[in-house]
């Protein structure tokens, strides 16, 4: 069977979909990603097929604001919450740029199911046009675009030449939505979709380094705090410097990853208990950690919970980060430190390290995630969708 993953070309988006793609591949299916060329090497390194589609790089803070449509979208939604404006940018700005390339892939490769990134909407239109089922690899918060941006989805469907754009808009998430979050992880006023399935999804990280830095393997017996701003929002030197200052002189070791696109040396001298690295695989470092400080992005949230770690959350620009942070606090597994000032982060770090019930709650959530049905069951559900395509 052939499964096509359609994805925004940002590393965090690819990483969130990769566990499902790899599980399908390991089950003997043909799996490909249709996404920008920037993230193609990650896809190919995993042994999967990459079809360059759409913009090369669609990082939020760069490409949405540079789209010709962006001023008009902002004007039409003046006064609306920023996440809603961003959602319209993905639908009306990025998806049309994905569409021509994706149509060619559909004609040549002929997938039986499309598995889509929650913010990639050309895949929805391609599946509806081809009459094949589609599934969504969900994040922590469900993005109900058909409820909040139905008119924009209809406009996209009309632009893509669908016979019934309104039907295509209503079809979002009607087949299967795959979630890695534990039961009870629910957002107020955002009910789970009817087609939601929860599965045990080990976090994926793109390991560019086979081993931990030497200092991590030979350090004093004191708490280790890991800090990251993910792969899209890491170019925020002011926030990273505030994290350095918050960790300074605390009785902990601090590991801060700044990303492949930044040089740790550019931050100058740092306190002796703080260590800057471009990248360390979370699968290697989190089992050694006592707490995580991050921006509220899905991949770091999932990985922190999977390892049962209490969290300090400092949301930045993406629409899901603040809701994720508030939900982690509501679940009793984290502390909000936003805006990310030095005093707030320092106080929050101390709290998560000293709060026994919070640490126990984080471990409880991690155990609940690991106890969900395995990825083989997610594969079975996706295979069943492909079977309906073959039967039709």
C-alpha positions in Angstrom: 0.0 0.0 0.0 1.1 3.6 -0.6 0.8 6.3 2.0 1.7 9.9 1.2 2.5 12.3 4.1 1.9 16.0 3.3 3.7 18.3 5.6 4.8 21.9 6.2 8.6 22.0 5.5 9.7 22.7 9.1 11.6 20.2 11.1 9.2 20.1 14.0 6.3 19.3 11.7 8.2 16.4 10.0 9.4 15.1 13.4 5.8 14.9 14.7 4.7 12.8 11.7 7.7 10.6 11.5 6.8 7.9 14.1 3.6 7.1 12.0 5.5 7.1 8.7 8.3 4.9 10.1 5.7 2.4 11.5 4.0 2.2 8.1 7.4 1.7 6.4 8.4 -1.0 8.9 5.1 -2.8 8.2 6.2 -3.1 4.5 4.3 -0.2 3.0 5.6 2.4 0.6 5.8 5.8 2.4 6.6 9.2 1.0 6.7 12.8 2.2 5.4 15.6 0.0 7.0 18.7 1.5 9.7 21.4 0.9 13.2 20.6 -0.1 14.7 22.0 3.2 13.6 19.0 5.2 14.1 16.4 2.4 17.4 15.1 3.9 15.6 14.2 7.2 13.0 12.2 5.2 15.6 10.5 3.1 17.8 9.7 6.1 14.9 7.8 7.5 14.7 5.6 4.4 11.6 7.3 3.0 10.8 8.9 -0.3 10.8 12.6 -0.6 8.8 14.6 -3.2 9.8 18.3 -3.2 6.5 20.2 -3.0 5.6 23.8 -2.2 7.9 26.3 -0.5 11.4 25.2 0.3 11.0 26.4 3.9 7.8 27.4 5.7 9.0 28.4 9.2 6.2 30.4 10.8 7.9 33.7 11.5 9.5 34.0 8.1 7.2 32.8 5.4 3.8 33.7 6.6 4.8 37.3 7.0 6.5 37.4 3.6 3.5 35.9 1.6 1.9 38.4 -0.8 -1.5 37.4 0.7 -0.4 38.1 4.3 -1.4 41.9 4.5 -4.8 41.1 3.0 -5.3 38.2 5.5 -4.4 40.4 8.4 -6.6 43.2 7.2 -9.6 40.9 6.7 -9.1 39.5 10.2 -8.2 42.7 12.0 -8.7 42.2 15.7 -8.9 38.4 15.5 -6.6 36.3 17.7 -3.1 35.8 16.2 -3.6 31.9 16.0 -6.7 32.4 13.8 -4.8 34.8 11.5 -1.9 32.3 11.3 -4.3 29.5 10.4 -5.7 31.5 7.5 -2.1 32.1 6.4 -1.5 28.4 6.2 -4.8 27.8 4.3 -4.8 30.7 1.9 -1.0 31.3 1.6 1.0 28.1 1.9 -1.5 25.5 0.7 -1.9 27.1 -2.8 1.8 27.0 -3.3 1.8 23.3 -2.4 -1.0 22.5 -4.7 0.6 22.4 -8.2 3.5 20.2 -7.1 1.2 17.9 -5.1 -1.2 17.4 -8.0 1.8 16.1 -10.1 2.8 13.7 -7.3 -0.8 12.4 -7.0 -0.9 11.7 -10.7 2.4 9.9 -10.9 2.6 8.1 -7.5 -1.1 7.4 -6.8 -1.2 7.0 -3.0 -4.1 5.2 -1.4 -4.2 7.3 1.8 -2.9 10.8 2.6 -1.6 11.4 6.1 -1.5 15.1 6.7 0.2 17.6 9.1 -2.6 19.5 10.9 -1.5 22.7 9.2 -1.0 21.4 5.7 -4.3 21.7 3.8 -3.4 21.0 0.1 -3.2 17.3 1.1 -6.9 17.5 2.2 -7.9 18.9 -1.1 -5.8 16.4 -3.1 -7.4 13.5 -1.2 -10.9 14.8 -1.7 -10.3 15.4 -5.4 -8.8 11.9 -5.9 -11.6 10.3 -3.8 -9.2 8.7 -1.3 -9.3 8.7 2.5 -7.1 11.1 4.5 -5.9 11.1 8.1 -4.4 13.7 10.4 -1.3 13.2 12.6 -2.6 15.5 15.4 -0.6 17.5 17.9 -1.5 18.1 21.6 -4.2 20.6 20.6 -6.6 19.7 17.9 -6.7 22.3 15.1 -10.4 22.3 14.1 -9.8 24.4 11.0 -13.2 23.5 9.5 -14.9 25.1 12.6 -12.8 28.2 12.7 -11.8 28.8 9.1 -14.5 27.0 7.1 -14.9 29.8 4.6 -11.1 29.8 4.0 -11.1 26.1 3.4 -14.0 26.5 0.9 -12.0 29.2 -0.9 -9.0 26.9 -1.1 -11.2 24.1 -2.5 -12.5 26.4 -5.2 -9.0 27.6 -6.0 -8.0 23.9 -6.4 -10.8 23.2 -8.7 -12.8 20.8 -6.5 -16.4 20.2 -7.7 -17.8 20.7 -4.2 -15.5 22.9 -2.1 -18.0 23.0 0.8 -18.0 19.2 1.1 -14.2 19.1 1.1 -14.1 21.7 3.9 -16.5 19.6 6.0 -14.5 16.4 5.3 -11.6 17.6 7.4 -10.8 14.9 10.1 -13.8 12.7 9.2 -11.8 9.5 8.6 -9.1 9.3 11.3 -7.2 11.6 13.7 -4.1 10.1 15.3 -3.1 11.4 18.8 -0.2 10.7 21.1 -1.7 12.4 24.1 -3.1 10.5 27.1 -6.8 10.2 28.0 -8.0 13.3 29.8 -5.7 15.6 27.9 -8.5 17.8 26.7 -8.8 21.5 26.0 -11.7 23.6 27.1 -14.0 24.5 24.2 -12.0 22.3 21.9 -13.7 18.8 22.0 -11.9 15.8 20.5 -12.9 14.9 17.0 -15.2 11.9 16.7 -12.6 10.0 14.6 -9.8 10.4 17.2 -7.6 7.4 18.0 -5.0 7.6 20.8 -1.8 5.6 20.4 1.5 5.1 22.2 3.9 7.1 20.0 7.6 7.2 21.0 9.0 10.7 20.3 11.2 11.0 17.2 14.4 13.0 17.1 16.7 13.5 14.2 20.0 12.4 15.7 22.9 14.1 14.1 25.2 12.9 16.8 25.6 9.3 18.1 26.7 10.1 21.7 26.2 12.6 24.5 28.8 15.3 25.1 31.5 14.2 27.5 30.5 16.6 30.2 27.1 15.1 30.4 28.6 11.7 31.2 30.9 13.0 33.9 29.2 15.6 36.0 28.4 16.3 39.6 25.4 14.6 41.2 22.9 17.4 41.0 19.8 18.1 39.0 20.0 18.5 35.3 17.7 21.1 33.6 17.3 20.9 29.8 16.2 24.0 27.9 15.2 24.2 24.2 13.2 26.6 22.0 12.7 23.9 19.4 13.7 24.0 15.7 11.6 27.0 14.6 11.8 29.5 17.5 15.4 28.9 18.5 16.6 32.0 16.8 15.7 34.1 19.8 19.0 35.1 21.4 17.3 37.4 23.9 15.2 34.5 25.3 18.2 32.1 25.3 20.3 34.7 27.2 17.5 35.1 29.8 17.5 31.3 30.2 21.3 31.3 30.8 20.9 34.0 33.4 18.0 32.2 35.1 20.1 29.0 35.5 23.2 30.9 36.6 24.3 30.2 40.2 21.4 27.7 40.7 22.5 24.4 42.2 21.9 22.6 38.9 23.5 21.8 35.6 21.8 23.5 32.7 21.9 22.2 29.1 20.7 24.7 26.5 20.5 23.6 22.8 20.6 26.6 20.5 20.1 24.8 17.1 22.3 23.9 14.2 21.8 27.4 12.8 23.5 29.1 15.7 27.0 29.1 17.2 27.2 28.6 21.0 30.4 30.6 21.0 28.3 33.7 19.8 26.8 33.9 23.3 30.2 34.5 24.9 31.3 33.2 28.3 28.6 31.5 30.3 28.4 30.4 33.9 30.3 27.2 34.8 27.0 25.3 35.5 25.5 26.2 32.1 26.4 24.3 28.9 25.4 25.4 25.3 25.2 22.8 22.5 23.9 23.1 19.0 21.9 19.9 19.3 21.7 16.9 21.6 19.2 14.1 20.8 16.3 14.4 23.3 16.1 10.6 23.3 19.6 10.5 24.9 19.4 13.5 27.2 15.8 13.4 28.6 16.3 10.1 30.5 19.1 11.9 32.5 17.0 15.1 33.1 15.1 16.3 36.1 13.1 19.1 34.4 12.6 20.7 31.0 12.3 24.4 30.1 10.8 25.0 26.7 8.4 27.0 24.5 5.4 24.8 24.6 5.9 23.2 21.1 4.3 19.8 20.6 7.5 17.7 20.0 9.2 18.9 23.2 5.9 18.6 25.1 5.4 15.0 24.0 9.0 14.0 24.7 8.9 15.6 28.2 5.7 13.9 29.1 6.9 10.6 27.6 9.8 10.7 30.0 7.7 11.9 33.0 9.5 15.2 33.4 8.0 18.4 35.0 8.1 21.4 32.7 8.7 25.1 32.8 6.8 26.5 29.8 7.7 29.9 28.1 5.3 30.2 25.1 6.5 32.3 22.1 4.7 32.9 18.8 2.9 29.8 17.5 -0.8 29.4 18.2 -0.6 26.1 20.0 2.1 27.0 22.5 0.1 29.0 25.1 -2.8 26.5 25.1 -0.2 23.7 25.5 1.4 25.5 28.4 -1.9 26.3 30.1 -3.0 22.6 29.7 0.3 21.3 31.2 -0.3 23.6 34.2 -4.0 22.5 34.5 -2.8 18.9 34.4 -0.5 19.6 37.3 2.7 18.8 35.4 4.2 22.2 34.6 4.6 25.9 35.5 4.0 28.8 33.2 6.9 31.3 32.9 5.7 33.8 30.3 6.7 36.2 29.3 10.0 34.5 29.7 11.7 36.9 32.2 14.7 35.9 34.3 12.9 36.1 37.6 9.9 34.2 36.4 12.0 31.4 34.9 14.3 31.2 37.9 11.3 30.9 40.3 9.6 28.3 38.0 12.8 26.2 37.8 13.0 26.0 41.5 9.3 25.1 41.8 9.4 22.2 39.4 12.5 20.8 41.0 11.1 21.0 44.5 7.4 20.1 43.9 7.0 16.4 44.6 3.4 16.1 43.5 4.1 17.8 40.2 7.0 15.4 39.5 4.7 12.5 40.4 2.0 13.8 38.1 4.4 14.1 35.2 5.5 10.5 35.7 1.8 9.5 35.8 1.1 11.2 32.5 4.1 9.5 30.9 3.0 6.1 32.0 -0.5 6.8 30.6 1.1 7.7 27.2 3.2 4.5 27.1 0.2 2.4 28.1 -1.9 3.4 25.0 -2.3 1.0 22.1 0.9 0.5 20.2 1.8 2.1 16.8 1.0 -1.2 15.2 -2.6 -0.5 16.0 -2.3 2.9 14.3 -0.9 1.1 11.3 -3.8 -1.3 11.3 -6.3 1.6 11.3 -4.4 3.3 8.4 -4.3 0.0 6.5 -8.1 -0.2 6.9 -8.5 3.2 5.4 -6.3 2.1 2.4 -8.5 -1.0 2.1 -11.6 1.2 1.7 -9.8 3.0 -1.1 -8.9 -0.3 -2.8 -12.5 -1.6 -2.3 -13.9 1.5 -3.9 
